[in-house]
Amino acid sequence: VFADNVATYGGALLTYYADVSFTDTTFRNNASYYGGAGFLQSNSGAPVTFDSCTFEDNDGYELGGAFYLEDAPTVSFTDSTFSGNIAYDDGGGIYQGGGSLSIDTCTFEDHYSSYDGGALYITDDAAITDTVFTNNEAGDDGGAIYYTLEQTRMEKDIKILAVGLGWSVADSLFGKLAPLWVGARSLEFDWKNITLSLEA
């Protein structure tokens, strides 16, 4: 049991370049600015796993009520319960600042974040399966999950804009200008066709 611990990074736990696993472990009433229960960081590929664990009533004064993940390539939670964790910024349960996150057969209940992601704030690869989210709240967006791929957002916006422009051009050519052209083929302009094109 990790209880009533306080730190700047990771109230109860900070991992760095570490291959660590926890089983049947409880993290309760811990607090920090980043990751009330834990701050997980590694860019070495070392996995961090939690199995059948409980994370309850932990506070993230800024990001990640229970956990803050920073470039942690493989972090997995299985058969675990998250309850009553709070972030005073984003990610009431977990704030993922990078890396890969796996959540399987877990429960997230009664979380709160002042801004986005009542239970989860996700910015990178994530796989969530057979997981229940109940009574989570965000002050702004994503009561249960706020999911934003920050690094690829601009590329996606450009693709959406291109599709929109393509549809708009096609709609103008075939729906608005075609009647004018058809009317002109008979060497006379039909005012009905001209009016239809101008209204577009």
Salt bridges, closest charged atoms under 4 A:
GLU56 OE2 - ARG28 NE 2.58
GLU155 OE2 - LYS159 NZ 3.32
ASP171 OD2 - LYS176 NZ 3.23
